């Protein structure tokens, strides 16, 4: 790999070349199937041996790489950098068969979502039928404030985090029922936190309602689980009596 062009941004005063070099060295060591020498890294990424030696010395002191007679190797500390991503993949893998079971039991589409960069990110989904005009799949993103899963995730945040989020986003009405008032949304977050679930009724799309509950880990809420349905097929009463209990049971099975 040749990282010369990735390590310098002459026109960007905010770009940290030293950090870019360190990450390039770390990646080079991590991608190698055997211990690498300073000369190996220098040749592969186009840095001087002196610069590579300083990077490896720093990474070694921080515990990210280790050194033996043959060269440098990745140490366990480096694996912690990818732990959140790996944990999310593991959660999605555990969730998929449970979502499939829930879908078959209630004949409605089910999804698992997490908060990422002020958006709701779908990480697992089991579809019974398409009820929305947009096709939802793993990797789809929606705004947080007009979604049941988004409201569950925001309800789990501190008030300061909620207020900062509302300061940043453009609260657009997606239907004539979408709640966009800041005070109303803050009240909704409080109610969802108290009740442990969020019901969305045609705020994201006319003809569609959904219910979501939190999925909890050791550190608190890590994701949200929801069921989406047609308003013509499932009443609010049926949602509360039949769908919500089944959803809560699945969330409990998925929670750590």
C-alpha positions in Angstrom: 0.0 0.0 0.0 1.2 3.5 -0.8 -0.1 6.1 1.7 1.9 9.1 0.5 -1.2 11.0 -0.7 -3.2 10.1 2.4 -0.7 11.5 4.9 -0.5 15.1 3.7 -3.1 17.7 3.1 -1.2 20.9 2.4 -4.3 23.0 1.8 -6.0 22.0 5.1 -4.6 23.7 8.2 -6.7 21.5 10.5 -5.3 18.3 9.1 -2.9 16.5 11.6 -0.2 14.9 9.5 1.4 13.3 12.6 -1.9 11.5 13.5 -2.3 10.4 9.9 1.2 8.9 9.9 0.6 7.1 13.2 -2.6 5.6 11.9 -1.0 4.6 8.7 1.8 2.8 10.6 -0.8 1.1 12.9 -2.8 -0.1 9.9 0.3 -1.4 8.2 1.3 -3.5 11.2 -2.3 -4.7 11.7 -2.7 -5.8 8.1 0.5 -7.8 8.1 0.3 -11.6 8.7 3.8 -11.6 10.2 5.9 -9.2 12.3 7.1 -6.2 10.3 10.3 -4.2 10.5 10.8 -0.5 10.4 12.1 -1.0 6.8 9.0 -3.0 5.9 6.7 -0.2 7.1 8.7 2.5 5.5 8.7 0.8 2.1 5.0 0.1 2.2 3.6 3.5 3.2 6.3 5.8 1.9 7.5 7.3 5.1 11.1 7.8 6.2 12.5 5.2 8.5 13.0 7.9 11.2 9.3 8.8 11.0 8.2 5.2 11.2 10.6 4.5 14.1 9.0 7.4 16.1 5.5 6.2 15.3 6.3 2.6 16.3 8.0 3.8 19.5 4.9 5.8 20.5 2.5 3.0 19.6 4.7 0.6 21.6 4.6 2.8 24.7 0.9 3.1 24.4 0.4 -0.6 24.2 -0.9 -0.8 20.6 2.0 -2.7 19.1 4.6 -4.9 20.6 8.2 -5.7 19.5 10.1 -9.0 19.4 13.3 -10.1 17.6 11.5 -10.4 14.3 9.7 -7.0 14.3 6.5 -5.4 15.4 3.1 -7.0 15.9 -0.3 -5.8 17.0 -1.1 -6.1 20.7 -4.4 -6.7 22.4 -4.9 -3.0 23.3 -5.4 -2.2 19.6 -8.4 -4.6 19.4 -10.2 -2.3 21.9 -10.4 0.4 19.2 -12.8 -1.8 17.1 -14.8 -3.1 20.0 -17.9 -0.9 19.6 -18.1 -1.8 15.9 -17.6 -5.5 16.6 -20.2 -5.4 19.4 -22.7 -3.8 17.1 -22.2 -6.5 14.5 -22.6 -9.2 17.2 -25.8 -7.5 18.4 -27.2 -7.5 14.9 -26.3 -11.1 14.4 -28.0 -12.1 17.7 -31.1 -10.0 16.8 -31.8 -11.4 13.3 -33.3 -14.8 14.3 -35.3 -13.1 17.1 -36.6 -10.6 14.6 -37.6 -13.4 12.3 -39.4 -15.2 15.0 -41.3 -12.0 16.0 -42.2 -11.3 12.4 -43.6 -14.7 12.0 -45.5 -14.5 15.3 -47.2 -11.2 14.6 -47.0 -11.0 10.8 -45.5 -7.5 10.9 -42.1 -6.1 10.0 -39.5 -5.7 12.7 -36.3 -3.7 12.9 -33.3 -3.0 15.2 -31.8 0.4 15.1 -29.1 2.5 16.8 -28.2 6.2 17.0 -25.4 7.3 14.8 -24.5 11.0 14.0 -28.0 12.4 14.7 -29.7 9.7 12.7 -31.4 6.4 13.2 -29.3 3.6 11.6 -31.0 0.3 10.8 -28.7 -2.6 11.7 -31.1 -5.5 11.4 -34.5 -6.0 9.8 -37.1 -8.7 9.1 -39.8 -7.6 6.7 -43.3 -9.1 6.5 -44.6 -6.7 4.0 -43.7 -3.3 2.6 -45.9 -0.6 4.2 -43.8 2.5 3.6 -43.1 4.3 0.3 -39.4 4.1 1.0 -37.8 0.7 1.2 -36.1 0.1 4.5 -33.2 -2.3 4.8 -30.0 -2.8 6.9 -28.0 0.4 6.5 -31.0 2.7 5.9 -31.1 6.0 7.8 -33.9 8.1 9.1 -34.2 11.2 11.3 -34.4 10.4 15.0 -37.2 12.8 16.1 -40.0 11.5 13.9 -39.4 7.7 14.4 -40.4 5.5 17.3 -36.9 4.0 17.6 -35.3 7.4 17.4 -37.5 8.6 20.3 -36.6 5.6 22.4 -32.9 6.2 21.8 -33.2 10.0 22.6 -35.3 9.3 25.7 -32.4 7.3 27.1 -30.1 10.3 26.8 -29.5 13.1 29.3 -31.6 16.2 29.0 -28.5 18.2 27.9 -27.9 15.7 25.0 -31.5 15.9 24.0 -31.5 19.7 24.0 -28.2 19.8 22.0 -29.7 17.5 19.4 -32.8 19.6 19.0 -30.5 22.7 18.6 -28.6 21.0 15.7 -31.4 19.4 13.6 -33.9 20.9 11.3 -37.3 19.8 12.7 -39.3 19.4 9.5 -42.9 18.2 9.4 -43.0 15.0 7.3 -46.8 14.7 7.6 -49.5 17.0 9.0 -49.2 14.9 12.2 -45.4 15.2 12.7 -44.5 16.7 16.1 -41.9 19.4 15.5 -42.3 21.6 18.6 -39.2 21.6 20.8 -41.2 21.6 24.0 -43.5 18.9 22.8 -40.6 16.7 21.8 -38.9 17.1 25.2 -42.2 16.1 26.9 -42.4 13.0 24.5 -38.8 12.0 25.4 -39.7 12.2 29.1 -42.9 10.2 28.7 -41.1 7.5 26.6 -38.4 7.2 29.3 -41.1 6.8 32.0 -43.3 4.3 30.0 -40.5 2.4 28.4 -41.9 2.5 24.9 -42.7 4.9 22.1 -45.7 4.8 19.7 -45.6 6.8 16.5 -48.9 7.4 14.7 -48.6 8.6 11.1 -45.9 11.1 11.9 -43.3 9.6 9.6 -45.7 8.6 6.8 -49.5 8.7 6.5 -51.0 5.2 6.9 -48.1 3.9 9.0 -47.7 3.5 12.7 -45.0 1.9 14.8 -44.0 1.0 18.3 -40.5 0.8 19.7 -38.9 -0.4 23.0 -35.3 -0.2 24.2 -32.7 -2.9 24.0 -30.5 -2.7 27.1 -26.8 -3.6 27.7 -24.6 -3.4 30.8 -24.1 0.3 30.3 -27.8 1.2 29.5 -29.8 1.4 26.3 -27.7 0.2 23.3 -30.4 0.0 20.6 -34.1 0.1 19.9 -36.4 -2.5 18.6 -39.6 -1.7 16.7 -42.6 -3.0 14.8 -44.0 -1.1 11.9 -47.6 -1.7 10.7 -50.4 -0.3 8.5 -53.0 1.8 10.3 -55.7 0.1 8.3 -54.6 -3.3 9.5 -53.7 -2.7 13.2 -55.5 -0.4 15.6 -53.9 1.4 18.4 -55.7 -0.9 20.9 -54.4 -4.0 19.1 -50.9 -2.5 19.0 -50.9 -2.1 22.8 -52.6 -5.4 23.7 -50.9 -7.7 21.1 -47.9 -6.1 19.5 -46.3 -4.3 22.4 -46.1 -7.3 24.8 -44.5 -9.5 22.0 -42.1 -6.7 21.2 -41.1 -6.3 24.9 -40.5 -10.0 25.2 -38.2 -10.0 22.2 -36.3 -7.0 23.5 -35.8 -8.7 26.9 -34.4 -11.8 25.1 -32.0 -9.6 23.2 -30.9 -7.4 26.1 -27.7 -8.3 27.9 
